Amino acid sequence: MSDRTEQRGDTAGAGSLPGRVPLRPPANPVSRKAIVMWLLDGLFWSVLLVGGAFLLSGWIGDGRWSWLPEWLADGVGWLPALTAVLVVPAALAEPFWRYAVHRWELSGDVVYARSGWIDRQWTFVPVSRIQTVDKKQGTLERVLGLATVEIRTASHAGSSTIKGLDYGVAAALAERLAQRAEELRDDAT
């Protein structure tokens, strides 16, 4: 088998394997309210990190750390500001980046999801392999009217989680997946 891409006259596109459809983004975005959820989550952790840096700098600055180099002990007051400069912009940009990446689709008998914001993960779960479908809501999700659908197979690698869905969409998706998986199991026996 060759790793080369055949040049064909059809619209399969460069970079696709011969006879294969090129990988495309799933059709459905998550809810726009997921941006708020990810933003609040990122800001929460940013406040904790900056607060921790402030406490650490105060603790080091008390002089109990005489074994530290003088330049480090004198400059430790900049630690909270440096932490804020590094963490807060990432916490503000991450939700928009995640929203642009996170997508899902139920296509035929396959659930297709893409997630991540630094690393990308594409997951294809055959509906016939689904063992359980769970719909869950964390506290923040409940306040925003969002939910997460967890799709589990016998293999951990085949499982998928779709976060940031509107509650109604998540409920309908979970119900449809459970119903379709049951139909396919009945057909196989």
C-alpha positions in Angstrom: 0.0 0.0 0.0 1.4 3.4 -1.0 1.3 6.5 1.1 1.1 8.7 -2.0 -2.0 10.5 -2.9 -3.4 9.7 -6.3 -4.1 12.7 -8.5 -7.6 12.4 -9.7 -9.9 14.6 -11.7 -12.7 14.4 -9.2 -13.3 16.7 -6.2 -11.8 14.4 -3.5 -9.2 17.0 -2.8 -5.5 16.9 -2.3 -4.3 15.1 0.8 -7.0 12.5 0.9 -6.4 8.8 0.5 -7.3 7.2 -2.8 -11.0 6.4 -2.9 -11.7 8.2 0.4 -13.7 11.3 1.3 -11.5 14.0 2.8 -12.0 14.7 6.6 -14.4 17.6 7.0 -15.6 19.4 10.1 -18.7 17.9 11.7 -21.8 19.9 10.8 -23.1 21.1 14.1 -21.5 23.6 16.4 -22.0 23.5 20.1 -24.2 26.2 21.8 -22.9 29.8 21.8 -23.6 29.7 25.6 -20.7 27.3 25.9 -18.4 30.4 25.3 -19.7 31.8 28.6 -19.3 28.5 30.4 -15.6 28.2 29.2 -15.0 31.9 29.9 -16.3 31.6 33.5 -14.3 28.4 34.1 -11.1 30.0 32.7 -11.5 33.1 34.8 -12.2 31.0 37.9 -8.9 29.1 37.5 -7.1 32.4 36.6 -8.2 34.0 39.8 -7.0 30.9 41.8 -3.6 30.9 40.1 -3.0 34.7 40.5 -4.2 34.4 44.1 -1.9 31.5 44.7 1.0 33.5 43.2 0.2 36.4 45.4 0.2 34.2 48.5 3.4 32.5 47.4 5.1 35.9 46.8 4.0 37.1 50.2 5.3 34.0 51.9 8.6 34.1 50.2 8.9 37.9 50.8 8.6 37.4 54.5 12.3 36.5 54.7 11.8 32.9 55.8 13.4 31.7 52.6 17.0 32.9 53.3 18.4 30.0 51.2 16.9 31.5 48.0 19.2 33.7 45.8 18.8 37.4 46.7 17.7 38.3 43.1 14.9 35.8 43.3 13.7 36.9 46.8 13.8 40.6 45.8 11.9 40.0 42.5 9.2 37.7 43.9 6.8 40.6 44.1 6.4 40.4 40.3 5.1 36.8 40.5 1.4 37.7 40.7 1.7 40.2 37.8 3.7 37.8 35.7 1.1 35.1 36.4 -1.8 37.4 35.5 -0.1 38.5 32.2 0.4 34.8 31.2 -2.8 33.3 32.4 -5.6 35.9 31.9 -5.2 36.4 28.1 -5.2 32.6 27.6 -8.4 32.4 29.7 -10.0 35.1 27.6 -9.0 33.6 24.2 -9.6 30.0 25.0 -13.5 30.0 24.9 -13.6 31.5 21.5 -11.0 29.1 20.1 -12.8 26.1 21.6 -16.1 27.3 20.2 -14.6 27.5 16.7 -13.2 23.9 17.1 -15.9 22.0 19.0 -18.4 20.4 16.6 -20.5 17.3 16.4 -22.7 15.4 14.0 -24.9 12.3 14.0 -24.5 11.0 10.4 -26.1 7.8 9.4 -25.0 5.3 12.0 -21.9 7.2 13.2 -21.4 9.9 15.8 -18.6 12.2 14.7 -17.2 14.8 17.2 -14.2 17.2 17.1 -12.9 18.8 20.3 -9.9 20.4 21.8 -8.3 23.9 21.8 -4.6 23.1 21.9 -4.7 19.5 20.7 -7.4 18.4 18.3 -9.3 15.2 18.8 -11.6 13.7 16.1 -13.8 10.9 17.3 -16.0 8.5 15.3 -18.3 6.3 17.3 -20.3 3.7 15.4 -23.8 3.7 16.8 -23.8 -0.1 16.8 -20.9 -0.1 19.3 -22.6 2.2 21.8 -23.3 0.6 25.2 -24.5 3.6 27.2 -25.5 7.2 26.4 -25.5 9.6 29.4 -26.7 13.2 29.6 -25.2 15.2 32.4 -25.2 18.8 33.7 -22.7 20.4 36.0 -23.7 23.3 38.1 -22.6 25.9 35.6 -24.1 24.0 32.8 -27.4 23.9 34.6 -27.4 27.7 35.2 -26.6 28.3 31.5 -29.1 25.7 30.2 -26.3 23.5 28.7 -25.6 19.7 29.0 -22.9 17.2 28.1 -23.6 13.9 26.3 -21.3 11.1 27.1 -21.2 8.2 24.6 -19.5 5.0 25.9 -18.5 1.9 24.1 -16.7 -1.2 25.3 -13.4 0.4 24.3 -12.4 3.6 26.0 -10.8 4.8 22.8 -14.2 4.5 21.0 -16.0 6.7 23.6 -16.8 10.3 23.1 -18.0 13.3 25.1 -19.8 16.3 23.5 -19.8 19.3 25.9 -21.6 22.6 25.6 -24.9 21.5 24.0 -28.1 23.2 24.6 -30.1 21.1 27.1 -32.9 20.3 24.5 -30.4 19.3 21.9 -28.5 17.1 24.3 -31.7 15.4 25.4 -32.8 14.8 21.9 -29.3 13.5 20.8 -29.1 11.2 23.8 -32.6 9.8 23.2 -31.9 9.3 19.4 -28.6 7.6 20.0 -30.0 5.2 22.6 -33.0 4.4 20.4 -30.8 3.9 17.3 -28.3 1.8 19.2 -31.1 -0.4 20.5 -32.5 -0.8 16.9 -29.1 -1.8 15.6 -28.6 -4.3 18.4 -32.1 -5.9 17.7 -31.2 -6.1 14.0 -27.9 -7.9 14.7 -29.6 -10.7 16.7 
